[in-house]
Amino acid sequence: MGFRVLKSIAVSKALRLYHKTFYSTRREVVFRGGKVYLDYPVFIPKYTVSTDLLVETVESIGVEGRILDFGCGSGAISILVASIIPGVREVVCYDISPAALRVASVNIARNKVFGKVRVSRDIRGVFDAVISNPPYLPLDPRDELDENWCGGSSLEVVRELFLTARKVLHKGGLLITAYSSLTGRREVEVIASASGFREIMRFKRGSLVDTVYVSVYGKEG
């Protein structure tokens, strides 16, 4: 078992403890000035380097048009993007978790962004950008809580993200995604290239356990 996997297991255990402790007493956080409703086992966006860096990147490059949030979780990122970036016309929140879609629906209602943000159990139409903070630890999930951060030992979720983005983005559309040194930067680069994406820019930020990256990819061909 490699070092990255061993470290990923330790990170997964810490995240499980954090989420179970949080959900034993709380159902709400303040995220970038707005209240976010949460319910078990949905991912908690507060205090995560990847979430912060993804939001900052999306805001700085100024996405516009129709946006897909792949693996939306609580909907916190979708709502923030729709609220603060003028060029965004619509954000579609997609997640395989019924609990996440329920929670995202509540947050959309609370933040009164019905006209710009909606949840969806499937992905239809063409998008100008795909944004995602996917489960990127190279571990197979044991349960629905693990599915928040364990993306498969062969990075199945990351692969699905790139393949989906390839299908739904128009030519020249952007994919903006988070991952970390535990995912493996080289591994992500190989997946991106094989899926027909070229990295345009990359941002990084260190955490206590890894280096978090957010890359902006352009669809080629």
JOWO-V686763 format. One record per pair of residues at least 12 apart in sequence whose C-alpha atoms are under 6 Angstrom apart, sorted by the first residue. I is the first residue (numbers start at 1). J is the second residue. D is the distance in whole Angstrom. If there is no record, write none. Layout:
i;j;d
I;J;D
I;J;D
This chain:
i;j;d
4;182;5
27;39;6
31;46;6
41;145;5
42;100;6
43;148;6
64;87;4
64;88;4
65;88;5
65;89;5
65;128;6
66;89;6
66;90;5
66;127;5
66;128;5
67;91;5
67;127;6
67;128;6
67;129;5
67;130;6
68;91;6
68;92;5
68;130;5
69;93;5
69;131;5
69;132;6
70;94;5
70;132;5
71;94;6
71;95;4
72;93;5
72;94;6
72;95;6
73;100;5
74;100;6
74;103;5
74;104;5
75;104;5
90;116;5
90;117;6
91;117;5
92;117;6
92;118;5
92;119;6
93;118;6
93;119;4
93;120;6
94;120;5
126;168;5
126;169;6
127;168;6
127;169;5
128;169;6
128;173;5
129;173;5
129;174;5
129;175;6
130;175;5
131;175;6
131;176;5
131;177;6
132;177;5
133;177;6
133;178;5
135;148;5
135;149;4
135;150;5
135;151;5
136;149;6
136;150;6
136;151;5
136;179;6
136;183;6
137;149;6
137;150;5
137;151;6
137;183;6
138;151;6
138;152;5
138;153;4
138;155;6
138;183;6
139;152;5
139;153;4
140;152;4
140;153;5
172;218;6
172;219;5
173;218;6
173;219;6
174;217;6
174;218;5
175;216;6
175;217;5
176;215;6
176;216;5
177;214;5
177;215;6
178;213;6
178;214;4
179;212;6
179;213;5
180;211;6
180;212;4
180;213;5
181;210;6
181;211;5
196;220;6
197;217;6
197;218;6
197;219;5
197;220;6
198;217;5
198;218;5
199;216;6
199;217;4
200;216;6
200;217;5
201;215;6
201;216;5
202;214;6
202;215;4
